[in-house]
Amino acid sequence: MKEKDKWYKGGRPEMKPEERAEKVVQVRFTQAEYNQLLARKATVKTQTVSSYVRAICLNKPLRLKPERSTYQDILLSLIQETRSDVLRIRVNINQAARRINSTTDYQDLQQEVTRMASDMVRFDAQLREVIAAVLKGGGEM
């Protein structure tokens, strides 16, 4: 069969037989030991306990997860709120543009514009809060 005639189903490419991990080693842990193992695994970027144990036993390098501070968590939540407000405002603008192009009822348009203006004021306040948080805690990151 030619290479171009192959049917690709998608997903992960098949591994070569020599690269497959086929040997199973069973290890017993007490609950406290297992909790400690999970706590240590949580500090690195491995997907499974199996890959973590394999990396430790074979002295493979492990990448640590970056630690986030409370400041970063607060800043991230503010940015997420701001992003959702921007998306909401975008939807409102698209709806208003559709109404402007399809209707002549200017009273509804005035109400829509007033609602959008209040959304923009709220968005501006949130954006100022994010900027203030960045300026206040910029040195802590």
Protein Blocks (a to p, Z undefined) as FASTA:
>chain_A
ZZklpccebjjddddfklpcfbdcdddddfklmmmmmmmmmmpccfbfklmmmmmmnopa
cdddddddfklmmmmmmmmmmmmmmmmmmmmmmmmmmmmmmcccfklmmmmmmmmmmmmm
mmmmmmmmmmmmmmmmmmmZZ
